[in-house]
């Protein structure tokens, strides 16, 4: 099969496009012929060694996909060859920048007939991450005030809409170029991070969903009320200044129920589809440069087939 892989950690230039062995469906697994695979912020961090050196090469990155089941392993009864599916791989496996992937059937779900494979792929990891953050970790409820950092990004834009759907007042940060976009998603207040310091204009937030990391994450507690909760997905959760605040790292264990929740939220209209930019799989270096720049809107998706 064709795949994108790397043989050492480094910049986008270490990504290679070439042949890798086809995967096999072991017990409890399906093999999926991948039609689309997402580019996520985690991908360039793995490639660069940002969170530590890669232990085994060649390494095929990529954490979510959509495609058609082409083989079914022993014990799998809920899928058959020809089913259109989407899913998110476990952290240790990745392997979605490829024409095929073997994955546990328990963490895959059926693609709704009305969605294209590109759309299904674009929603997988961002939706799962937003759901475990907004609903599970932060436990957002109607009437609360929620700050979503970096609202134009894939995970943040899904989280923004989910918090709004749950009845919260949602504030978000973004560049001026993305202000109208996040307002169209339901943001009640938009802060241009190039012009305003969010710590100077906000206070008493019930929850903060941070997708940015660094100093932005560390400052989350400055705008929270006592008893507030903050969830962090970009790097480790910073220590809170006191026991008055909860600092949380969401549990992003892959579960089919999260994928089915994505389907429910999007098909009901509670969450709009993200803006999607597509690349050929062979153009992975270019896609990584855009992702690593961290100023993109919506989702980057590879058209694999």
Buried (B, 14 or more C-beta within 10 A) or exposed (E): BBBBBBEEBEEBEBBBBEEBEBBEBEEEBBBBBBBBBBBBBBBBBBBBEEEEEBEEEBBBBBBBBBBBBBBBBEEBEEBEEEBBBBBBBBEEBBBBBBBBBBBBBBBBBBBBEEBBBBBBBBBBBBBBBBBBBBBBBBBBEEEBBBBBBBBBBBBBBBBBBBBBBBEBBBBBBBBEEBBEBBBEBBBBBBBBBEEEEBEEEBEEBBBBBBBBBEEBBBBBBBBBBEEBBBBBBBBEBBEBEEEEBBBBEBEBEBBBEBBEBBBEBBEEEBBBBBBBBBBEBEBBBBBBEBBBEBEBBBBBBBBBE
